[in-house]
């Protein structure tokens, strides 16, 4: 292998390692939530914001992060995001209250929103569309699938072996290593055609989505027709409509809606949204089930997820090979179908459940779903995208997944909480009431995941994946003189 090729793949390894850290931080918090709640005195309704604050800011500012990378330089923005993420990880580990942890998590989300589109833009402009880029995106997608599963495993191990603070401290050495290696392996690149930011667009979409999540959360305690619930829901609609109107009129919009004319890109984002909705809430519900109903410790909960994490590595590797042989569409259909089947299986979890009967078969189905979904979604999201719009496309697919996750947690948590309260009011025991709530959440997840199967079947187009854009000579991300 020539030096340039070796540096190219080393760059991919660096970008994937940092992306693993970003994805890991979505799921790693789940298992530690009960410990965090006790130590920092979190209320039950505010606890989900430890996850949602990260996901909302991450999703809300991804498009702006992609635009900043194209305008100011992809390596520069990648480094800036890594600095923000590393510092906020330190602050999260040192948090002393609800507000301080939620605030640190929000800043972590901002760092992630800068890192991810910059890294994916570098990747997509480095590898020529076709087999080479599919391999690179296969690795990227595998990192996403494995990171989501490994997070819950590592969260349990670190929380029990050390303390919950270490789920954040573990990011610091990764971030520092990336800051040292990025100037060596990555060369600066930018899109000269991009002239301005659209900060207002980012504020509108993030505010609108935050209001929507808050309104769904409040519905669980105040009711769907309560004044505060309705007010925040109405505000979210106004803000999101304002975002659409602003983007249509802006000369350099944060979100160019014309990119969705490519049905495969649309299908990838629909599937990505549903994947985020299902997996974020799935891991949260299963973690609460294992700890609150089955009485698992954080360590035992984390180890229980080993079946998901280990299998996801294997299935992601298989999926990365299959997409180049049989295509993106059949692999994605298998992935979404397996994920749906896993959710169906979890609708039968019981109060006196066991790992082998109630959890393991579902874990294995979900692991196949993760591996066979993340990889093809990553490829389909960039189908036919020119390097000039790599930041937009990469930001869009990650936005879909993160916003789907935040909304999924809010909606399915609301369903679970409402059913639990109704069951307790009807005389059920605490454990039975919790299981009833989880059943409702998993059933809603099944419906959403089934929509993902339909999207994969109807929107992913083989001809768009095969034709794509005209091949463009990729910009190198390394300096040959280095």
N, C-alpha and C positions, 0 to 999 in steps of 0.2 A: 504494500500500500504506500503511495507517495505521501510526502509530508503533509501536503495540503488536505488530502483525504483524511489522514489521521487527525489533524487538528479539527477538521469539520465534525468528526464523530465524537471527539473529546468535548467540543462545544455543545453537542447534543446531550452528552452525559451531564455537563454542568447545568444546562437549562432544565433538564429533566429532574435533577436532584433538587433544584430550587422549587420547581413546580410541585414535586412530591411534598416538600415542606409546607407549601401553601395549601394543597389539598388535604394534607394530614391534619392541619389545624382546624378544618371544618368538623371532622369527626372525632378528633382526639379528646375534645371537651366532653362528649356525651357521658362516658363512664365516670368522669370526675364530678359531674353535676351534683349528686347528693352530698359529696364531701365539701364542695364549694358552698353549697347552700347552708350547711351547718357552720362552717368556719366564718363565712362573711355575713351570715344572717339574711340570706336572700328570702324574699317572699316567694310563694309558689308561682304566682302569676308573672313575676319578673325574672324567674330563673331562665326561661326560654330565650331571654334577650342576650344571654351569654353567647348563644349560637346565632341568634337573629341579627344582632348588632354587627357582627362580622360579615354575615352573608349579605345583608342589605347594603352596607357601604361597599363591600366587594362588588356586588352586582351593579349597584347604582353608578359607580364611577369607572367601571371597566371600559366603557366606550370612550370616556374622556382620557383614560390612561392610554388607550390605543391611539387616539389622536395625538396626544402629547409625544408618544414614542415616534410617530411618523414625522412630527414637526420638529422636535428638539433633538432627536437622535435616539435610536433604539437602545444602544448600549448605555448611554447616559441615563435614560429613564429607568432601565433595568437596575442600574446601580443605585439610583435614588430610591426606588421602591424597596430594594433589599435593605438599605439603611433604615428606612421608616419601619419596615417589618421587624427587623432585628431589635431596634430600640423599643418598639411597642410590645414585643414579646417579653423583654426584660421588665417593663412596667406592669404588664399583666401578671407576671409571676410575683411581683412585689405589691400587688393590689391589697388594699386594706378595707374596702367597702364595696357595696353594690355598684355605686356610681363610678368608682375608680376602675373596677374591672370591666364594666360595660364600655367605659370610655376608651380604655386600652384596647379592647377587642375591636372597637370601631376603627381605631387608628391602624390596627393590624389589617383590617379589611381594606383600608385605603392603600396600605403598602402592597397588599395582594393585588388590588385593582390596577396598580402601576406595573408590578412585576409580570403578571400573566400575559397581557396582550403584547408587551414588549418582547418577552421571551418567544411567544408563538409567532410574532412578526419576524423575528430573527430567523426562526426555524423555517418559516414558509418562504422567505426570500433566499435562503441558503440552499435548499434542496429543490431541484427541478421537479415540476409536477409530473407525476407518473410513479413508477416503481420506487425510485429513490425517496421521493417525498412520502409515499405511502408507508415505507419502512420507518422513516423518522416519525411520522404522525402516529404510526402504530405503537412505537415506543412511548410517545407522549400520551396517547390514550391509555396504554397499559399502566403508566404511572398514575393517571387519574383513577382508574379502577382499583388498583392496588392500594393507593393512598387512602381512598375512602374506607377500605376494609381494614387496612393496617392501623388507621387512626384509633379505632375503638379497641384494638388489641393493645397498642402501646399506651393508650390512656389508662387502661386498667393496671398494667404492669407498673407504670411510673407512679400512679397514685398510691398503690399499695406498697411498693418497694421503697419509695422516697416520700413524696407528698404531691398533692395536686399542682403545686407551683411548678413542678418539673415538666409538666406537659407544655409549659411555655418556655422554660429555660432551655429545653433541648433544641430549640430553634437557633439559639445564639451561635454555637459553633458552626452550624451550617451556613448561617448568614455571613459570618466572618470569613469563612473559607471561600464563599462565592465572591466576596468583595476583593479578595486577593487574586483569584483566578480569572475573573471576568475581563480585566484589562489585558490579560495575556492571551486568552482564547477568542475573545470577541472583538471584532472590528466595528467601528462606528458606521451606521448607515441611517439614512432618513429619506423621506419622500419630499422632494423639492416643491411639489405642487401644492402641498398643504401650507396655508398661510396664517390660519387663526385657530383659536380655541373656541369652544362653545360651552363655556362654563355654566351659563344660565340653563342650558339643556340638561346638564348633569345634575344641577340643583333641583330642577323641576321633576325629573324622573326619580331621583332618590327620595325627595320629599313625598312625592305621590305614592311610591311603593311603601315607604315607611308608614305613612298614614293608613294605607290599606292593611298592612300587617297589624298595626295597632288596633284598628277597628275590629278585625277578626278576633284578636286576642281579647279585647274588651267584651265581645259578644258572649264569651264563655262565662263571665262573671255578672255583667250588667243586663245581658239579653240583647237579641238582635235589633229590637225596636227602641232600645234606650236612647235617650237624647245624645249622650256622648258617642255611642257607637255609630249612630246615624250621621252625626256631625263629622266625625273623622272619615267615614266612608264617603260622604259627599265631598269632603275636601280632597280625598285621594282622586276621585273622578275628575274634579276641576283641574287639579295639578297635572294629571296624566293627559287630559285633553289639551291643556295648555302646552305640554311638552310636544305633542303631535303637531299642533298648530305652529309652534315656534320652529320646529325642525323643517316643516314644509316650506316656510318662508325664509329660513336662514340660508345665506349664500354658500356657507361651508358647514352643513349640519353635522351634529354629533352622530346622528343616525340617518343615513341615506336609505330611505325605505325602498328605493329601486333595487337594492341588493337582494331583496326577497322575491324578485321576479324569477330568480332561479329556484325552481321548486325543490331541488335537492337541498339547497341551503335552508329554505323554509322548513323542509321536513326535518333536517338535522336539528334546527333550533326548537321545533316543537318536541321532538324526541328528547332533546337535551333538557328542556324545561320539565318534562314529565319525569325524566330520570332523576333530576334534582329533587323534585317534589316527593317522589317515592322513596329514594334512598335516605335523604336527610331525616325524614320523619320515621322511616322504618327503623333506623339505628337508634333513634331516640326512644321510640316505643319499646323496642326489644330490650334496651338497656334498663329502662324503668321496670319492665316486666321481670327481668332476671333479678334485679336488686330489691324491688319493693314487694314482689309476689313470691318468687322462689328463694329469696334471702341470700343471693350470691354476694360475695364481697367484690370490691372493685377488681382485685386480681383475678378472681374466678370468672368474673364477667368478661374481662379482657381476654383471658385464655379461651373462653367459650367462642370468641370471634376468630380464633386461629383457623377454624375450618373455612371461614369466609376468606380471610386474608391469603392463606396458603393456596386455596383453590383458585382465587382470583388471579394470582400470578400465573398459574398454569393456563387458565382459560384466556387470559389476555395475550399470552404468547401464541396460543393456537389461533386466536382471532386475528392477530397481526399477520399471520401467514395466510389465513383463509381469504382475507380481503383482497389479496393480490391474485388469488387463484379463482375464486368463485364470485368475487365482487362484494361491494359494501352492503347492498340491500338484503341478500339472504342472511348475512351474518347479523345485521341489525335486527331483522325479524326474529331470528332465534334468540337473540339477547333479550329483547323486550318481552317475548313469550315466556322465557325462563323466569324473568323478573316477576311477571304477572303470576306465574305458577307458584313462585315462592311466597308472594303475598297471600295468595289463596290458601296456601298451607298454614300460614300463621293465623288465619282466622279461627283456628281450632285450639289455640293455646289454652291451657287449663290451669286452675288454681293449684292443683297438685301435680303439675307437669314435671316431666323429666327432660334432660338434655337430649337423649337419644330419640325419644318419641316426639317431643314438641318442638324442638329447635333444629337439630342437625340436618334433617332432610330439607327443611326450608333454607337453611344456611347454604347448602350446596347448590340449590336452585338459584339463589340470589347471587352467589359467586359466579356462576355461569352467566347470569344476566349482566353483571357488572363488566366482566371481561369482554363479552360479545356485544356490549352496547357502547361503552366508552370509546373503544378503538374505532369502529365505523363512524360514529358520530363526529369524532375529531377530523376524520378524513372528509366526510360529506360536507361539513361546515365550511370547508375551504375549496369546494369543487368549483373549478373555473375562475377562482379569484385571482386577479392580477396583483402583483406585489404592491402597487399603490394603495390597494384597499385591504392589505393583509391585516393592518391594525384594526380596521372596522370589523372584518369578518371574525377575527380571533376574539375581539372584545365582545362581539354579539353572542357567540356560542357560550362563552363563559358567563355572560350576563344571564342568558337563558337558564343555565344550570343553577347559578347562585340565587337568582330571584325565585326560581321554581322551588329551591330548597327552603328559602325563608317563608314563602307563602305556604308551602306544604307543612312545615312545622307549625305555623300559626293555625292553619285550617284543621289539620288532623289532631293537633293538641286540643283545639276547641271542641271537636267532636268527642274525643276521648274524655275530656273533663266533664262535658255536659252529660254524657251517658253514665259516667261514674257517679255524679251527683244524683241523677235520677234513680240509679240502682240503690244507693245508700238511703235515699228518701223512701224507697220501697221496701226497706228492711234487709237488704243484702249485707253481708260482711264486707269489710274493707277490701280484702283480697278479691272476693267475687266481683265487687263493684269495679275494681281496677281492671280486671280481666274483661268485663263487659265493655268498658271504655276502649280497651285495646282492640277488641273485636270490631267495634264500630270504625276505629281509625284504619285498621287493616282492610276492611271492606271498602272504604272510600279509596284507599290506595290501589286496590284491585281495579276499580272502575277507571282510575286515572291511567294506570299502566296499560290497560286494555286499549285506551285511546292511543297510546304510544305505538301499539302494534298496528293499528289502522293507519297512523301517520307514516310509519315505515313502509307499509304496503302501497300506499296511494301517492306519496309525495316524493319518495326517493326514485330518481330516474337514472337508469343505467347509461343512457346516451349522454346525459350531462356529465356524469362522472368520467365517461370515456373521452368525450370531446374536450371538456374543460376550456381553459383559455389557451391561447397560443403559447407554446413553451417559451419561457423567458430565462435568460442566463441568470442564474442565482448570484446574488452578491455574496462574496465570502465574508464570514464572520470572524475571521482571524487575520492577523497581520503576518504575512509571509516572512517579514524581516524580523519578527519577534523571536 
